[in-house]
Amino acid sequence: MITVKSISRNLPSRVNEDAFKTGEKGNALIAVVADGMGGLYAGDIASHLVSDTIYSAIIESRKENMVDSLQFFVLYFYQHFY
């Protein structure tokens, strides 16, 4: 597996608020990227929570097809955050 990341440094924020998570499920590569909202309070925590939640929902889905896994994630996200 190849992992690549880039962090923008053009804002005065002292904390990198961006998050990413990569992995594999079957023969599919999963890459989740979350933007930390540019200096808002706890943006780093929010972006890690979102990327971890999306990644976990896709990995934990018992669906074989990635489209079905993504549909599962949308329902999972809706149930946990609304």
HELIX and SHEET records of a PDB file:
HELIX    1   1 GLY A   43  GLU A   60  1                                  18    
HELIX    2   2 MET A   66  PHE A   81  1                                  16    
SHEET    1   A 2 ALA A  19  LYS A  25  0                                        
SHEET    2   A 2 ALA A  28  ALA A  34 -1                                        
END                                                                             
